């Protein structure tokens, strides 16, 4: 949960902290950031009503033939080498083998991944580093979330902070910010917060903070300039602590025909005290008829391992603009919920 006053004080002191992160149940299912701090909600239950062969159902596990994969590999699947990956994904766990998402999860028979530009955000997401096969979803405290294992195709090698900051929308924010940092587009890093104004990394590096004073949110210079990586991490911690789906739902809306990897589906809390959630499109593929399929990734609350979503042993979702996206453990997403970060 959020404690705005406490987080503001701590940020000025050089770090940030979420107070009273929601307690994890024995199965790890709990709630997302609420628009009503302090209220505890019921556990989520799996969405088992996934119809066969319609809506956003998951495709069967038939993989591409060698010929199809050879076509796809040139150059769509060209993954970075380990040394390059260590630079691109500098946030991943050190000393571990680099495992590319695209090399691990092939497309179903008859589908090929969409072409993307090298070093684009879509390319960055396509080759996200994964943990070894069989790695479990864990909470930020390191506890295995047993009820989630059947819904996770693979776990992304994205370390979680030990304070529970990186929840559902936060892991999506984290990946976008890290991409821009790696591409040396640091001035483009910025997110909606407070009264839905953008607070940017550039402002933070200049010593400006977005603070609540006399019941009003204001930009104020409170400290000296600092453009270091350490200060960037503090900036992200502040964003994680002070924002949620209720803020990011106000990002620009995207039509289904213009969707691309990196866009996300977000449902804000429908009313004070209720839940919101977000999932990220990490890759797209199509067949010769133009039918689209997508890979989705998510975090959750309490903070837990970001992972590729699956159900019934499959990973790719057939998607159509006229039909909702049905995922395990959450209500339907609608394409009117599709958003893209401004920066």
N, C-alpha and C positions, 0 to 999 in steps of 0.2 A: 504494500500500500504506500501511498505517497504522504509525505509530510513536507509541505512546501517550505515552511519556515526553517525547519531543521536542515533540509537539503541546501537552502540558500546560505545558511551560516557555515555549513561544512565546506561548501564549494569555495567560499572566500578564504577558508583556512587551508585550502590546498587539496581537498578531496571531497568526495560526495558519498552519501549513504542513504539507502532506502530504509525507512523504519517500518517495522512490523510487516515484513514480507509474509504473505499468506502461508499458513502451515500446510505441509504436504501430508496427504492422507497416506495410509499404508500402501496404497497402490500408486501414489504419486499424482492422482487426479485432483485438481483443485480449481482455482479460479484465475481469471485474467484481471488485469488492472481495471478497477472500477471507477466510474465517475462519482462514486460516493465513498470516499475514503473511510475505512473503519468498519465497513459492513462485510460480513462473511457470507459466502454463498454456498449453495449445494454443490456436491461433486458433479462432474460431467459424466454422462453415460455414453457408451459407444453408439454411433449411428449405424445400426446394422441393416437399415432399410435401403441397401444399395441394389437397385434393380439390375437385371442382367441385360446387357446389350442395348441400353438406351440411356438417355441423359448423359451425364459425365461419368459413365461407367469405366472401369479399368479394363484395359485390353488383356487378352490372354497372353501367356508367357512365351509364345513362339518368337524366336529371335530371327534376325535377318540371316539370310544365307551368306556364305563367304563372299560371293560376288557382290551382293548388296553392300556388305560392310567394306569391301575394298573400294567401291565407289564412294561410300560415305567418308572413308578415311582420307580422301584426297580432295581438298585439304581440311574438310570440316572437323575432323577428329584430331587434327594435329595438336597434341598436348604439349605443354612446356616440359622440359627436362627437370630433374630434381633441383639442380642449382638455380635454374630460372624460377622454379616454383617457390623456392625458399625466399626469393626476393619478392615475387608477386604476392604470395600469401604469407607474408612475414609474420602474421599473427598465429599461424598454426603451431601445433606442438613441435618443438625442436627435436631433432634426432630421430624422427620417425620416417618411415618410408612414404614417399609421395604417391598417393593413389588417386588418379583422375576420375572424377565422376563419370565423364563420357566414356572412358575406357572400361568402366565397371558396369554401366547400365546401357546395354545396346537397345536399339529400337526394335519394335515388333516387326515381323515379316511384312514386307511391302511398304514400310515407312522409312524415310530418310530424314535426318536432322536438317533444320533450316540452315542455310548458309549465313554465316556471321563474319564480321570483320575481325581480324586478329587484334587483340588488345581492347576490343569493345567490351562493354559491360556484359553483353550476352555471352561472349567468349570467356570472360572471367568466371561467370557463373557455371558455364558448361564444364569447366575443368576444375571446379572446386575440389579441394583435397578431402578425401574420405578417410575415416578410420578403417582398420582392417575388417574384413567380412566377419559378421557375428558380433561386432561390438554393440553393447547394449545402450539404450537410452538411459541417461542418468540425470538426476536432479543436480542443481548447482552445489549441493552438499556431498555429491558422490554416491548417492543411493540409487540403486537400479530401480527403474520404474517398470515393474514386471508386467503391468497391464498394457503397456505401450509396445512391447517388443513385436507383436504380430502386425502392428500398423506402421513399422519403420523398415523401409527397404535398405537404407544405409544411413549411417551417422556421419555428419559433416565434421571434419576435424577443426572445429571452432571452439577454443577453450571458453568456458564460462567463468565469470568472476565469482568469487566465493561469497558475495553478498546478495546474490539473487537479482542483480539489476537486469540482466539480459533475458527478457521475457518475449512474448510472441512477436510484437512489432519491433522490439529492440534488436533482435538478431537480423532483421531485414534492414534496419537502419545501419547497423554495424557493417554489414557487407557492402552497402552502398558507400559509406564513408571511407572504408578501407580501400575500396577500388579507386576512389577519387584521390586519396592520399598517395597510393602507388603510382597513379598516372600524373602525379604532380599537378593536380587540379584542385589544390587545397582551398582556393578562394571560392570554389563552388559548393563546399560542404556547408549545408544549412538545413534546419528542420523547424517545422511549426511547433510552437509551444505556447504556454500561457494563454493569452487572448488571441491565439492563432496568428501570431506574428513570427516571422522567421528569425531565429537566433543562429548566427553563422559562426563557423570556426574562426573566420577572419576577425570578427568582432571580439571573440574570446581571446584571440592571440594579442589583440590590442589592449587588453585589460578591461574590456567592457563586459558587464554581466547584465542578465535580464532578471531583475529582482522585483519582489512585491513590496511596495512601500505605501503606507496609508491606504491599503486595500486596492492599490492600483499597480499594474505591472509596468515597469519602466526600464529603459536601457541606461545604465550608469557605469561610468568608468571608476573602478574600485582598486585597480592594481596596475603594475607596470606591464609593459609589453613582454610577451613570451610566446614564441612560435615553435617551441620544442615538441617533440613527439610525446613527452610526458604531459604537457599541457593539453595536447590533442586528446589524450586518453581521459584526462579530467573533464574535458568538454563533453565527450561521449557519455561519460558516467552521469553528468548533469542531465543530458538529454534523456538517457534511460530512466533516470529517477523522476523527471519532471513531466514526461510526456507519455502518451498512450494512444490507443486506437482512436479515442475521442478527438485527438488532435490531428492525427495523420489521415483521417477520413476526409479532411478538408484539402488534401493535395489534389492536383488536377485530375479530372476524370478522363478516362481513355475509352474509346469505343472498341468493341470486340474486333472489328476489322483492322484496327491499328495496334492491336496488342503485340507485345514483344517480351522476350525474356527480360526479367528485371522489374516488370510490372507486378503489382500485388493486389490481391483481393482482401478487402478489409470491411468488417462489420463492426461498427461502434456499439457501445452499450446503448440499447434501445431506450433505456430510461435510467435514472439515477439508481445506483446499486446493482445494476445488471452487468452482464458480461459482454466483452468485445473480443474479437480474434482477427488474425491476419495470416494469410499464406502467400508464399512467393512463387512466381513462375520462374523456374531455374533453367528450363530448356523446352524447345518446341520442335516438332517434327510433323511431316505430312506425307500423304501417299500421292499417287499420280492423279487422283480425283480431287485433290485439294483438301481432303479430310484432315483435320488437325488433331494432334495429341500433345499433351503437356506433362512435364514433371513438375510437381509441387513440393516445396519444402516448408517446414514450420518449426517454430519453437513453441513454448507453452508457458503456463503459469501454474505453480511456481517455476522459476527458470529451470529449463532442462535442455538436454542436447538437441541442437537443431538437426533435423533428419528429413530424408526423402520419404514422403507419405506413400503408403501402399495399403492394399486390402486384398484378401484372397490371393496372396502371393504375387501380385502384380504391381507395377509402378506407374505406367503411362495411363493418363486419363484421356478418353475421347471427349473433345470439347466442341460445343456448338453455341453460337451466340444466343440462340432461342431457348437454351436449356441450362438449368442451374448446375453448379459444380457440387457434387455430393462427396464429402470426405468422412472418414471415420471420426467419431468423437466430437463432431461439431455439426451444427445445422447447415442447411444449404447456403452456399454463396451464390449471388446473382451477378451477372456481368455489369450491372449498373454500379456494383461495388468496386470495379476495376480502377486502380489509381496508379499514378507514376510520380515519383519525386520530382519536384521542380528543379532541383540541383543534382 
